[in-house]
Amino acid sequence: MKRMLDTYAIIGAGPSGLAMARNFQKHKIPYIGFESHSSVGGLWDINNKHSSVYKSAHLISSKKKTEFTEYPMKDNVADYPSHTELCSYFNDFADHFKLKENFNFNSLVKKVKKNEDDSWIVETENEKYHVAGIVIANGNLSEPNIPSFDGNFSGELIHSKEYKDPQIFKNKRVLVIGAGNSGCDIVVDAVHHSKSVDISVRRGYHFVPKYIMGKPADTVGGMIKLPFKLKRFIDSKILSLFTGNPENFGFPKADHKLYESHPIVNSLILHYIGHGDIRVKKGIDRFEDKYVYFKDNTKKEYDIILLATGFKLHYPFIDKKHLNLVGYTPKLFMNIFPPTQNLFFIGLLEALGIGWQGRYEQGALIAKTINAKNKNVGVYKDFLETQKSDLDLSGGINYLKLDRMAYYVNKDVYLKKLEEFKRSLDF
């Protein structure tokens, strides 16, 4: 066993793991990283077996709203970068700050175990490490969520995690189940290759175009801070001008207001529905042979079904008792701190417009917490007491009560609290 009792372990070398590594470096905290793949980038490296991206995958937020502030993306990178551009960006970021030197690649963490003195053991396939603490940064988009359906489908049934190339749809009758951002991307991919393509949806969505007045949609407005309800009203009116009413394209009426769930940043699907190339179907009742029976008592035959049904959190290497689970989601102070000591999460966070810089700021708070623990016990203990409070990070937004929405926050409220807590750790 390698004894590294002043060192913190980072699990994962995607954007969040790199954000944590950079903050440890800046705050002079020794760290060691573990990444199961051969390089950095996480899901954005399509060659990573845990990656959920596909050939046509791009960011749904613009580069300027997503990049790390201290390392902007190059001018020649697209407004909405592809996974290839993003993988290069993360490699360049890691090389620029010399972060790879502290990572063990091709090193899958099999188990972590907490000791009585609050230190931790990290066990990989080949080694054991005794470290001061753990930062979990392995992402939330790698373990497929596969719902159960009545009956059996005798055609090909795959999850979007397995999807890489639209050639699999060639000359086939295709059904995509689920209309999240990936589902809408993939159904548009299928248009160009399939014999026919349908999308099955259970609930309605709000659609956002990628460009408004020639600019990335998430960069338009924001110069004047408006009360949230007024902003939502104005944004809803603007969106209706650019995308129309999704109900006119066959989608159910949205069961939530704008911003209460992640919108669909894709107007191409509406374009192809309007041209008859994609048809919207109701939710699934059952499967029978190659037939799918829908909730509206219609049925149709398909060759391939793709489940765009999202992902679930997956931490197989740690005892669940440390996760402070509420349902399937860890309950964490600031989406970072469980009650278990010397254990931190980074990246278990979603908020419109928060980007990777939001994860970077999480890393800064973690690093300042550790420095306070090591150098000013009084300040550290005060912060531990603060962690017992129950914060409302919603900013008045009534997020949908879904597992995948459990770690959504309001960006402005969250970043303001991050800054407040970072200042409280100054000494």
Rosetta blueprint (number, residue, H / E / L):
1 M L
2 K E
3 R E
4 M E
5 L E
6 D E
7 T E
8 Y E
9 A E
10 I E
11 I E
12 G L
13 A L
14 G L
15 P H
16 S H
17 G H
18 L H
19 A H
20 M H
21 A H
22 R H
23 N H
24 F H
25 Q H
26 K H
27 H L
28 K L
29 I L
30 P L
31 Y E
32 I E
33 G E
34 F E
35 E L
36 S L
37 H L
38 S L
39 S L
40 V L
41 G L
42 G H
43 L H
44 W H
45 D L
46 I L
47 N L
48 N L
49 K L
50 H L
51 S L
52 S L
53 V L
54 Y L
55 K L
56 S L
57 A L
58 H E
59 L L
60 I L
61 S L
62 S L
63 K H
64 K H
65 K H
66 T L
67 E L
68 F E
69 T L
70 E L
71 Y E
72 P L
73 M L
74 K L
75 D L
76 N L
77 V L
78 A L
79 D L
80 Y L
81 P L
82 S E
83 H H
84 T H
85 E H
86 L H
87 C H
88 S H
89 Y H
90 F H
91 N H
92 D H
93 F H
94 A H
95 D H
96 H H
97 F L
98 K L
99 L L
100 K H
101 E H
102 N H
103 F E
104 N E
105 F L
106 N L
107 S L
108 L L
109 V E
110 K E
111 K E
112 V E
113 K E
114 K E
115 N L
116 E L
117 D L
118 D L
119 S L
120 W E
121 I E
122 V E
123 E E
124 T E
125 E L
126 N L
127 E L
128 K E
129 Y E
130 H E
131 V E
132 A E
133 G E
134 I E
135 V E
136 I E
137 A L
138 N L
139 G L
140 N L
141 L L
142 S L
143 E E
144 P E
145 N L
146 I L
147 P L
148 S L
149 F L
150 D L
151 G E
152 N E
153 F E
154 S L
155 G L
156 E E
157 L E
158 I E
159 H E
160 S H
161 K H
162 E H
163 Y L
164 K L
165 D L
166 P H
167 Q H
168 I H
169 F H
170 K L
171 N L
172 K L
173 R E
174 V E
175 L E
176 V E
177 I E
178 G L
179 A L
180 G L
181 N H
182 S H
183 G H
184 C H
185 D H
186 I H
187 V H
188 V H
189 D H
190 A H
191 V H
192 H L
193 H L
194 S L
195 K L
196 S E
197 V E
198 D E
199 I E
200 S E
201 V L
202 R L
203 R L
204 G L
205 Y L
206 H L
207 F E
208 V E
209 P L
210 K L
211 Y E
212 I E
213 M L
214 G L
215 K E
216 P E
217 A H
218 D H
219 T H
220 V L
221 G L
222 G L
223 M L
224 I L
225 K L
226 L L
227 P L
228 F H
229 K H
230 L H
231 K H
232 R H
233 F H
234 I H
235 D H
236 S H
237 K H
238 I H
239 L H
240 S H
241 L H
242 F H
243 T H
244 G L
245 N L
246 P H
247 E H
248 N H
249 F H
250 G L
251 F L
252 P L
253 K L
254 A L
255 D L
256 H L
257 K L
258 L L
259 Y L
260 E L
261 S L
262 H L
263 P L
264 I E
265 V E
266 N L
267 S L
268 L H
269 I H
270 L H
271 H H
272 Y H
273 I H
274 G H
275 H L
276 G L
277 D L
278 I L
279 R E
280 V E
281 K E
282 K L
283 G L
284 I E
285 D E
286 R E
287 F E
288 E E
289 D E
290 K L
291 Y E
292 V E
293 Y E
294 F E
295 K L
296 D L
297 N L
298 T L
299 K E
300 K E
301 E E
302 Y L
303 D L
304 I E
305 I E
306 L E
307 L E
308 A L
309 T L
310 G L
311 F E
312 K E
313 L L
314 H L
315 Y L
316 P L
317 F L
318 I L
319 D L
320 K H
321 K H
322 H H
323 L L
324 N L
325 L E
326 V E
327 G L
328 Y L
329 T E
330 P E
331 K L
332 L L
333 F E
334 M L
335 N L
336 I L
337 F E
338 P L
339 P L
340 T L
341 Q L
342 N L
343 L E
344 F E
345 F E
346 I L
347 G L
348 L L
349 L L
350 E E
351 A L
352 L L
353 G L
354 I L
355 G H
356 W H
357 Q H
358 G H
359 R H
360 Y H
361 E H
362 Q H
363 G H
364 A H
365 L H
366 I H
367 A H
368 K H
369 T H
370 I H
371 N H
372 A H
373 K H
374 N H
375 K H
376 N L
377 V H
378 G H
379 V H
380 Y H
381 K H
382 D H
383 F H
384 L H
385 E H
386 T H
387 Q L
388 K L
389 S L
390 D L
391 L L
392 D L
393 L L
394 S L
395 G L
396 G L
397 I L
398 N L
399 Y L
400 L L
401 K L
402 L L
403 D H
404 R H
405 M H
406 A L
407 Y L
408 Y E
409 V L
410 N L
411 K H
412 D H
413 V H
414 Y H
415 L H
416 K H
417 K H
418 L H
419 E H
420 E H
421 F H
422 K H
423 R H
424 S H
425 L L
426 D L
427 F L
